[in-house]
C-alpha cells in the first residue's frame, strides 16, 4: 500500500513536468491576414481586417499544437473600390450566405528540409478542401511571432464564378499569408 501511495504521489508530482503546447493570444493591432492575386496580369494585394484565431503551439510538441481561425469575408479590402464592392457578392465570397471562412488544423509535421507544415482544412463558400500551411514560429520573450503562408486555387472554393471563372482575367492562384504577434501564457 505504501508503495502504491509513493508511486501515485510521484506520478502526480511529475504532471507539471509533462510538456504541453502553450495557448497564445493574438495581438490584433500588430497582426495581419493578407492575400495576393492577379487581375488582367497585374498583381494586387488585399487584407481581411476582421478575423479571430485560437493558437496553441509548441515546436517541440507538434502533436499538441492547433490553429483555429475564423475569417469575416464581408470586409475584404484591396484598396480598389470596385473590387472591394464585388468581393462580398455571390460571384466571389457570397458573404450574405457564407459570412465566414474557417481554417482548422488536423496535424503538424516536419518537412524534409526541417520546416514545419500544418495540415488542415479550409471551409469557404460551402466548399472544404485540405490546405497545407508553411509555419515559421519565432519565440520572443513571453510571446512569439507566427508567420504562415499557403497558396489556394480560388475556383476550388467557387470564388470568382460565372463570368469571373476565366483564369486569363483573374488568376487561379491566390497566395494567403498571415503575420501574428502573439503573447504567451
Order of alpha helices (4+ residues) and beta strands (2+ residues): alpha-beta-beta-beta-beta-beta-alpha-beta-beta-beta-beta-beta
